[in-house]
Amino acid sequence: MTGFQAAGPGGVGDFGLLSPVSASPLVAALTGDRAVLAAILAVEAGWAAVLEHHDLAPAGSAAVVAHAADASRYALADIARRAQGGGNPVIPLLADLRTQVKALDTSGAGVGAAKAVHTSLTSQDVLDTALMLVARNTVEALIADVKGTTAALARLAERHADTLCVGRSLTQHSLPFTFGLRAAQWFHGLAAAARRLGALELPVQFGGAAGTLAAGTVLTSSSTTDPFTLADSLAAQLGLAAAPAPWHTNRLAVTSLGDAVASVVDALGKIAADVLFLSRPEVAEVAEPRAPGRGVSSAMPQKQNPVLSVLVRSAALQAPGLAAQLHLAAATFNDERPDGAWHTEWPALRQLLALALGAAGHVRELADGLQVFPDGMRRNLDLSGPLLLSEGVSAAVAPLLPAGEAGAAGSNGDGKQQLQAVVDKTLQAPPAEQAATYRRLLREAVPGDRLSDAQLEELLNPASYLGQATEISRRILAAFPDFALTSTEPDRNGDSRG
């Protein structure tokens, strides 16, 4: 299992030495072993409270169990080792929890409270619900980081709405673009993915030993309540969604969560991939924010590596496989409660959550401090020169060209063929001469009485062929107002125009 996890007795623990993208105290606190243990205990304490509320457990037992449900009381390494005996950590933890409950109430009420612990539940009920709690807490922190990132991206989109750069298609220059639209598209992918994630319902699990609620039915047989009411009460107690039925072998809740988290990581990975390319020295359109000790090389003092993007890219390359593992498990959940397929969910889901939260924190810092170099963008735009406008030139000029021998008079198709010939001849010239060659050949091909020099130069101005770039950016930001920049937020982006 990866991620920054609390050390057990003797200092043995996984601190994420080989997973630096998720090696942070926040990730540890929300997804580490201690967080999982605390979530399991929270489920047991919540269940005791539900039972007491419905007069199915002795008065005062909920308080005793809640007191005992303090994760610091339990030895993680010992529970992990003993979990091999029953195949999951709930079983050994329950034994320890009952011991703690009995010890904490010397009046004797603890004995009754101990009997209420785990009554009518099964280990899958507890662990599935606990992992939903871990997911809920992690998703809340993840979306908070994402909103910080999208606010920064919205500021970039607005500030650079008119900053020209080159659009690229299949690695080649394609059309004039704006850096504002690029930032808006980063915003779009991330905000849409986060909105989808935030809309998910994370359900409570309560089915009993085989998903029939048989023990719960017996428990409530002489009561005015029923097992479904207890399950709904537990959901309310824990802040999870109620479930219409047990979902022991219906894993849509888990796969939907995995897909949504992976989609957020996809969007983060897209930003990182673009920054990695744009920050290459030969491109030099953006740079990551600097920080002491970041981006250093063990051998080359001059290097400033884009480490934030590198780490995020590492998460983006891992996340799809983890989501796929959740689907593989779901497709092989056999019988009414599964064997090893269930067990493969736990590390996959937790690692996916850890990677997403770690990556989101890095991208937030990246977006907040991204250095933007408009001069570098213009330099790269000028590499293709007026050839970059050939699509727009063709649309405007083809109808103006006189008919050639290959087509009828006034034929657009014939005009396009002539303009293609102009481009082909231009590309035969040395790169340094292509801009002047293209202008000259265009001027020769189009009669002056049909296209003036001023009109031709306007067609060759990249700012005149941006389509609806500004409106697209505006529509994107308007579609996600809860993720966009507010007027009260400061501009913290470190733009440099040198």
C-alpha positions as CSV (number, residue, x, y, z in Angstrom):
1,M,0.0,0.0,0.0
2,T,1.3,3.4,-0.9
3,G,0.9,6.8,0.6
4,F,2.1,8.6,3.7
5,Q,1.0,6.3,6.5
6,A,1.5,6.5,10.2
7,A,4.3,4.4,11.6
8,G,3.5,1.5,13.8
9,P,5.4,0.3,16.9
10,G,9.1,0.4,16.4
11,G,8.9,3.1,13.8
12,V,7.9,0.7,11.0
13,G,5.6,2.4,8.5
14,D,5.2,3.5,4.9
15,F,5.9,7.2,4.5
16,G,5.7,7.3,0.8
17,L,9.4,7.3,0.1
18,L,8.7,6.0,-3.4
19,S,5.5,7.9,-3.9
20,P,6.5,11.5,-3.4
21,V,3.4,12.8,-5.1
22,S,1.3,11.7,-2.2
23,A,3.8,12.0,0.6
24,S,2.3,14.8,2.7
25,P,0.8,15.1,6.2
26,L,-2.6,16.0,4.8
27,V,-2.7,12.9,2.6
28,A,-1.6,10.8,5.5
29,A,-4.2,12.2,7.8
30,L,-7.0,11.5,5.4
31,T,-6.0,8.2,3.7
32,G,-3.4,6.6,5.9
33,D,-3.7,3.5,8.1
34,R,-4.7,5.7,11.1
35,A,-7.5,7.3,9.0
36,V,-8.9,3.9,8.0
37,L,-8.7,2.7,11.6
38,A,-10.5,5.8,12.8
39,A,-13.2,5.4,10.2
40,I,-13.8,1.8,11.3
41,L,-14.1,2.9,14.9
42,A,-16.4,5.8,13.8
43,V,-18.8,3.3,12.2
44,E,-18.9,1.1,15.3
45,A,-19.5,4.1,17.5
46,G,-22.1,5.4,15.2
47,W,-23.9,2.1,15.2
48,A,-23.9,2.0,19.0
49,A,-25.5,5.4,19.0
50,V,-28.2,4.3,16.6
51,L,-28.9,1.2,18.6
52,E,-29.2,3.2,21.8
53,H,-31.4,5.8,20.2
54,H,-33.8,3.0,19.1
55,D,-33.7,1.4,22.6
56,L,-31.8,-1.6,21.2
57,A,-28.7,-1.0,23.4
58,P,-28.4,-0.1,27.1
59,A,-28.6,3.5,28.0
60,G,-25.1,5.1,28.2
61,S,-23.5,2.4,25.9
62,A,-23.1,4.9,23.0
63,A,-21.0,7.2,25.2
64,V,-18.8,4.3,26.3
65,V,-18.2,3.0,22.8
66,A,-17.5,6.6,21.5
67,H,-14.9,7.0,24.3
68,A,-13.3,3.7,23.4
69,A,-13.4,4.5,19.6
70,D,-10.2,6.6,19.9
71,A,-7.8,5.5,17.2
72,S,-4.8,6.4,19.4
73,R,-5.7,3.6,21.8
74,Y,-4.9,0.9,19.2
75,A,-1.7,-0.6,17.8
76,L,-1.9,-0.4,14.0
77,A,1.0,-2.8,13.3
78,D,-0.5,-5.4,15.7
79,I,-4.0,-5.2,14.2
80,A,-2.5,-5.4,10.6
81,R,-0.6,-8.5,11.6
82,R,-3.6,-10.1,13.2
83,A,-5.9,-9.2,10.3
84,Q,-4.3,-12.1,8.4
85,G,-6.2,-14.5,10.6
86,G,-9.6,-13.4,9.4
87,G,-8.8,-11.7,6.2
88,N,-9.7,-8.1,7.2
89,P,-8.8,-5.6,9.9
90,V,-12.3,-5.3,11.4
91,I,-12.1,-8.7,13.1
92,P,-9.0,-8.1,15.3
93,L,-10.0,-4.5,16.0
94,L,-13.4,-5.6,17.3
95,A,-11.8,-7.8,19.9
96,D,-9.7,-4.8,21.0
97,L,-12.6,-2.5,21.0
98,R,-14.7,-4.7,23.2
99,T,-11.8,-5.0,25.6
100,Q,-11.5,-1.2,25.7
101,V,-15.3,-0.7,26.2
102,K,-15.3,-3.1,29.2
103,A,-12.3,-1.4,30.7
104,L,-13.6,2.1,30.4
105,D,-16.8,1.6,32.4
106,T,-16.1,0.3,35.9
107,S,-19.8,0.6,36.8
108,G,-20.7,-2.4,34.8
109,A,-22.5,-0.6,32.0
110,G,-19.5,-1.3,29.8
111,V,-20.5,-5.0,29.7
112,G,-23.8,-4.0,28.2
113,A,-22.1,-1.6,25.8
114,A,-19.7,-4.3,24.7
115,K,-22.6,-6.5,23.8
116,A,-23.9,-3.7,21.6
117,V,-20.7,-3.4,19.6
118,H,-21.1,-4.7,16.1
119,T,-24.5,-6.3,16.8
120,S,-26.2,-7.5,13.6
121,L,-23.3,-6.1,11.5
122,T,-20.7,-8.0,9.5
123,S,-17.2,-7.0,8.8
124,Q,-18.0,-6.0,5.2
125,D,-20.7,-3.6,6.5
126,V,-18.2,-1.9,8.6
127,L,-15.3,-1.8,6.2
128,D,-17.3,-0.7,3.2
129,T,-18.9,2.1,5.3
130,A,-15.5,3.1,6.7
131,L,-14.0,3.4,3.3
132,M,-16.9,5.6,2.2
133,L,-16.1,7.8,5.2
134,V,-12.4,7.9,4.2
135,A,-13.5,8.8,0.6
136,R,-15.9,11.5,1.8
137,N,-13.3,13.2,3.9
138,T,-10.7,12.9,1.2
139,V,-13.1,14.2,-1.6
140,E,-14.0,17.2,0.5
141,A,-10.3,18.2,0.8
142,L,-9.7,17.3,-2.8
143,I,-12.5,19.6,-4.1
144,A,-11.3,22.4,-1.8
145,D,-7.8,22.2,-3.5
146,V,-9.4,22.0,-6.9
147,K,-11.5,25.1,-6.3
148,G,-8.3,26.9,-5.3
149,T,-6.8,25.8,-8.6
150,T,-9.7,26.7,-10.8
151,A,-9.9,30.2,-9.2
152,A,-6.3,30.7,-10.2
153,L,-6.9,29.3,-13.7
154,A,-9.9,31.6,-14.1
155,R,-7.7,34.6,-13.2
156,L,-5.2,33.4,-15.8
157,A,-7.9,33.0,-18.4
158,E,-9.2,36.6,-17.8
159,R,-5.8,38.2,-17.6
160,H,-4.5,36.6,-20.8
161,A,-7.7,36.7,-22.8
162,D,-5.8,38.6,-25.5
163,T,-2.3,37.0,-25.1
164,L,-1.5,35.5,-28.4
165,C,0.2,32.1,-28.6
166,V,0.3,29.3,-31.1
167,G,-2.2,26.4,-31.1
168,R,-0.7,23.0,-31.7
169,S,-2.3,19.9,-33.4
170,L,-0.5,16.6,-33.6
171,T,2.6,18.3,-32.3
172,Q,2.6,20.9,-35.1
173,H,1.6,24.5,-35.2
174,S,-2.0,24.8,-36.3
175,L,-3.7,28.1,-35.8
176,P,-3.4,31.3,-33.7
177,F,-4.6,30.7,-30.1
178,T,-4.7,32.6,-26.8
179,F,-3.2,31.6,-23.6
180,G,-6.4,32.8,-21.9
181,L,-8.3,30.1,-23.8
182,R,-5.7,27.5,-22.9
183,A,-6.1,28.3,-19.2
184,A,-9.9,28.3,-19.6
185,Q,-9.7,24.8,-21.1
186,W,-7.6,23.6,-18.2
187,F,-10.3,25.1,-16.0
188,H,-13.1,23.5,-17.9
189,G,-11.7,19.9,-17.7
190,L,-10.9,20.3,-13.9
191,A,-14.1,22.0,-12.9
192,A,-16.3,19.5,-14.9
193,A,-14.5,16.5,-13.3
194,A,-14.7,18.0,-9.8
195,R,-18.4,18.8,-10.2
196,R,-19.1,15.2,-11.2
197,L,-17.1,14.0,-8.2
198,G,-18.9,16.3,-5.8
199,A,-22.3,15.1,-7.0
200,L,-21.6,11.5,-6.1
201,E,-23.5,9.9,-3.2
202,L,-21.4,7.8,-0.9
203,P,-23.7,5.2,0.7
204,V,-23.8,3.4,4.0
205,Q,-23.5,-0.4,3.9
206,F,-25.7,-2.6,6.1
207,G,-26.6,-6.1,5.0
208,G,-25.5,-8.5,7.7
209,A,-23.7,-11.8,7.1
210,A,-25.2,-12.6,3.7
211,G,-26.9,-9.4,2.7
212,T,-30.4,-10.4,3.9
213,L,-30.5,-8.4,7.1
214,A,-31.5,-11.6,8.9
215,A,-29.7,-10.7,12.2
216,G,-31.1,-7.1,12.0
217,T,-34.6,-8.5,11.6
218,V,-34.2,-10.6,14.7
219,L,-32.7,-7.6,16.5
220,T,-35.8,-5.5,15.7
221,S,-38.4,-8.2,16.0
222,S,-39.8,-6.9,19.3
223,S,-39.1,-3.2,18.5
224,T,-41.2,-0.5,16.7
225,T,-38.3,0.0,14.2
226,D,-36.9,-2.2,11.4
227,P,-33.5,-2.9,9.9
228,F,-34.0,-0.4,7.1
229,T,-34.7,2.4,9.5
230,L,-31.5,1.5,11.4
231,A,-29.5,1.6,8.2
232,D,-30.9,5.0,7.4
233,S,-30.2,6.2,10.9
234,L,-26.6,5.1,10.6
235,A,-26.2,7.0,7.3
236,A,-27.6,10.1,9.0
237,Q,-25.3,9.6,12.0
238,L,-22.2,9.3,9.8
239,G,-23.1,11.9,7.1
240,L,-23.3,9.3,4.3
241,A,-26.1,8.6,1.8
242,A,-28.8,6.1,2.7
243,A,-28.9,3.0,0.5
244,P,-32.1,1.3,-0.6
245,A,-30.6,-2.1,-0.1
246,P,-27.3,-3.8,0.8
247,W,-24.7,-3.6,-1.9
248,H,-22.2,-6.3,-0.8
249,T,-21.6,-7.5,-4.4
250,N,-23.0,-4.5,-6.4
251,R,-19.9,-2.3,-6.5
252,L,-21.2,0.6,-8.5
253,A,-20.7,2.9,-5.5
254,V,-17.0,2.0,-5.6
255,T,-16.4,2.0,-9.3
256,S,-18.3,5.3,-9.8
257,L,-16.2,6.9,-7.1
258,G,-13.0,5.5,-8.7
259,D,-14.0,6.8,-12.1
260,A,-14.8,10.2,-10.8
261,V,-11.6,10.5,-8.9
262,A,-9.6,9.2,-11.8
263,S,-11.3,11.9,-14.0
264,V,-10.1,14.6,-11.7
265,V,-6.6,13.2,-11.9
266,D,-6.9,13.1,-15.7
267,A,-7.7,16.8,-15.7
268,L,-4.7,17.5,-13.4
269,G,-2.5,15.4,-15.7
270,K,-3.5,17.4,-18.8
271,I,-2.4,20.6,-17.1
272,A,0.9,19.0,-16.0
273,A,1.5,17.6,-19.5
274,D,1.0,21.1,-21.1
275,V,3.2,22.8,-18.5
276,L,6.0,20.2,-19.0
277,F,6.1,21.0,-22.7
278,L,5.6,24.7,-22.4
279,S,8.4,25.0,-19.9
280,R,11.0,23.4,-22.0
281,P,13.9,25.9,-22.6
282,E,13.3,25.8,-26.4
283,V,9.6,26.6,-25.9
284,A,9.9,28.8,-22.8
285,E,6.2,30.0,-22.7
286,V,5.7,29.3,-19.0
287,A,7.6,28.3,-15.9
288,E,6.7,26.7,-12.6
289,P,6.9,28.8,-9.4
290,R,10.2,28.6,-7.8
291,A,10.8,27.4,-4.2
292,P,13.9,26.6,-2.2
293,G,15.2,23.1,-2.9
294,R,12.6,22.4,-5.6
295,G,13.6,21.3,-9.1
296,V,17.2,20.6,-8.2
297,S,19.4,18.0,-9.9
298,S,21.8,15.8,-8.0
299,A,24.4,16.3,-10.7
300,M,23.6,19.5,-12.7
301,P,23.5,22.7,-10.7
302,Q,22.1,24.7,-13.5
303,K,18.9,22.7,-13.8
304,Q,15.5,23.9,-12.7
305,N,13.2,20.9,-13.2
306,P,9.4,21.3,-13.4
307,V,9.0,18.9,-10.4
308,L,5.4,19.8,-9.6
309,S,4.3,18.8,-13.1
310,V,6.5,15.7,-13.0
311,L,4.9,14.5,-9.8
312,V,1.4,15.2,-11.1
313,R,2.1,13.4,-14.3
314,S,3.2,10.4,-12.3
315,A,-0.2,10.4,-10.6
316,A,-2.0,10.7,-13.9
317,L,-0.1,7.7,-15.3
318,Q,-1.1,5.6,-12.3
319,A,-4.7,6.6,-11.7
320,P,-6.3,4.8,-14.7
321,G,-4.9,1.5,-13.7
322,L,-6.2,1.8,-10.2
323,A,-9.7,2.7,-11.5
324,A,-9.5,-0.3,-13.8
325,Q,-8.6,-2.5,-10.8
326,L,-11.8,-1.4,-9.1
327,H,-13.7,-2.5,-12.2
328,L,-11.9,-5.8,-12.4
329,A,-12.8,-6.5,-8.8
330,A,-16.4,-5.5,-9.3
331,A,-16.7,-7.8,-12.3
332,T,-15.5,-10.7,-10.3
333,F,-17.4,-10.3,-7.0
334,N,-18.8,-13.8,-6.7
335,D,-21.6,-15.2,-4.5
336,E,-23.5,-13.0,-2.0
337,R,-20.3,-11.9,-0.4
338,P,-17.0,-12.1,-2.3
339,D,-13.6,-13.6,-1.7
340,G,-10.3,-11.9,-2.8
341,A,-11.9,-9.5,-5.3
342,W,-13.1,-7.4,-2.4
343,H,-9.7,-7.3,-0.8
344,T,-8.1,-5.9,-3.9
345,E,-10.5,-2.9,-3.8
346,W,-9.0,-1.6,-0.5
347,P,-5.5,-0.7,-1.6
348,A,-6.6,0.4,-5.0
349,L,-9.2,2.8,-3.8
350,R,-7.0,4.2,-1.0
351,Q,-4.0,4.7,-3.4
352,L,-6.3,6.4,-5.9
353,L,-7.6,8.8,-3.3
354,A,-4.1,9.5,-2.0
355,L,-2.7,10.2,-5.5
356,A,-5.6,12.5,-6.4
357,L,-5.3,14.5,-3.2
358,G,-1.5,14.8,-3.5
359,A,-1.7,15.8,-7.2
360,A,-4.4,18.4,-6.5
361,G,-2.2,20.1,-3.9
362,H,0.7,20.3,-6.4
363,V,-1.4,21.7,-9.2
364,R,-2.9,24.3,-6.9
365,E,0.5,25.5,-6.0
366,L,1.5,25.4,-9.7
367,A,-1.6,27.4,-10.9
368,D,-1.2,29.9,-8.1
369,G,2.4,30.7,-9.0
370,L,2.6,29.9,-12.7
371,Q,5.0,32.3,-14.6
372,V,3.7,33.3,-18.0
373,F,5.9,34.6,-20.7
374,P,3.9,36.3,-23.5
375,D,7.0,37.3,-25.4
376,G,8.0,33.7,-25.6
377,M,4.6,32.9,-26.9
378,R,4.8,35.5,-29.6
379,R,8.2,34.3,-30.6
380,N,6.9,30.8,-31.1
381,L,3.8,32.1,-32.9
382,D,6.1,33.9,-35.3
383,L,8.0,30.8,-36.2
384,S,5.3,29.8,-38.6
385,G,4.7,33.4,-39.6
386,P,1.8,34.1,-42.0
387,L,1.6,30.4,-43.1
388,L,-0.3,29.9,-39.8
389,L,-3.1,32.0,-41.3
390,S,-3.4,29.8,-44.5
391,E,-6.8,28.4,-43.5
392,G,-8.3,31.8,-43.1
393,V,-6.6,33.1,-46.1
394,S,-8.0,30.3,-48.2
395,A,-11.5,30.9,-47.0
396,A,-11.3,34.6,-47.8
397,V,-9.2,34.7,-50.9
398,A,-10.1,31.5,-52.9
399,P,-13.3,33.1,-54.2
400,L,-11.3,36.1,-55.4
401,L,-8.8,34.2,-57.5
402,P,-9.3,34.1,-61.3
403,A,-10.1,30.7,-62.7
404,G,-7.2,28.6,-63.8
405,E,-7.2,26.0,-66.5
406,A,-8.1,23.2,-64.1
407,G,-11.6,24.5,-63.2
408,A,-14.5,26.7,-64.2
409,A,-14.4,30.5,-63.8
410,G,-15.0,31.5,-60.2
411,S,-14.6,28.0,-58.9
412,N,-13.8,27.9,-55.2
413,G,-12.2,24.5,-55.7
414,D,-9.9,25.9,-58.3
415,G,-9.0,28.9,-56.1
416,K,-8.1,26.5,-53.2
417,Q,-5.9,24.5,-55.6
418,Q,-4.0,27.7,-56.5
419,L,-3.6,28.7,-52.8
420,Q,-2.4,25.2,-52.0
421,A,0.2,25.7,-54.7
422,V,1.3,28.9,-53.1
423,V,1.7,27.1,-49.8
424,D,3.6,24.3,-51.4
425,K,6.0,26.7,-53.1
426,T,6.5,28.6,-49.9
427,L,7.5,25.5,-48.0
428,Q,10.2,24.8,-50.5
429,A,11.9,28.0,-49.5
430,P,14.4,28.1,-46.5
431,P,12.5,28.6,-43.2
432,A,14.0,32.1,-42.8
433,E,12.5,33.2,-46.1
434,Q,9.1,31.5,-45.9
435,A,7.2,34.5,-44.4
436,A,8.4,36.9,-47.2
437,T,7.9,34.2,-49.8
438,Y,4.3,33.5,-48.8
439,R,3.4,37.2,-48.9
440,R,5.0,37.7,-52.3
441,L,3.3,34.7,-53.8
442,L,0.0,35.6,-52.4
443,R,0.3,39.2,-53.8
444,E,1.2,37.7,-57.2
445,A,-1.8,35.4,-57.1
446,V,-4.4,37.9,-56.1
447,P,-5.2,40.9,-58.3
448,G,-4.8,44.2,-56.4
449,D,-8.2,45.4,-57.4
450,R,-9.7,42.4,-55.6
451,L,-7.6,42.5,-52.4
452,S,-5.7,45.6,-51.3
453,D,-2.4,45.4,-49.5
454,A,-4.1,46.5,-46.3
455,Q,-6.7,43.8,-46.6
456,L,-4.0,41.2,-47.2
457,E,-2.0,42.3,-44.1
458,E,-5.2,42.1,-42.0
459,L,-5.7,38.5,-43.2
460,L,-2.1,37.8,-42.2
461,N,-2.6,39.3,-38.7
462,P,-2.9,36.3,-36.2
463,A,-5.1,38.4,-33.9
464,S,-7.7,38.6,-36.7
465,Y,-8.2,34.8,-36.8
466,L,-9.0,33.8,-33.3
467,G,-12.6,32.7,-34.0
468,Q,-14.7,32.7,-30.8
469,A,-11.7,32.3,-28.4
470,T,-12.8,35.1,-26.1
471,E,-16.5,33.9,-26.1
472,I,-15.5,30.3,-25.5
473,S,-13.5,31.3,-22.5
474,R,-16.4,33.4,-21.1
475,R,-18.9,30.6,-21.6
476,I,-16.6,28.1,-19.8
477,L,-16.2,30.3,-16.8
478,A,-19.9,31.2,-16.7
479,A,-20.8,27.5,-16.8
480,F,-18.9,26.9,-13.5
481,P,-19.4,30.0,-11.3
482,D,-18.8,28.0,-8.1
483,F,-15.3,27.1,-9.5
484,A,-14.4,30.5,-11.1
485,L,-12.5,33.5,-9.9
486,T,-14.4,35.9,-7.6
487,S,-13.8,39.6,-7.7
488,T,-12.5,39.7,-4.1
489,E,-9.8,37.1,-4.8
490,P,-6.2,38.6,-5.2
491,D,-4.2,37.9,-8.3
492,R,-1.3,35.8,-7.0
493,N,0.1,34.7,-10.4
494,G,3.7,35.6,-11.0
495,D,3.5,36.8,-14.6
496,S,6.7,37.9,-16.2
497,R,6.8,39.8,-19.5
498,G,10.5,39.6,-20.2
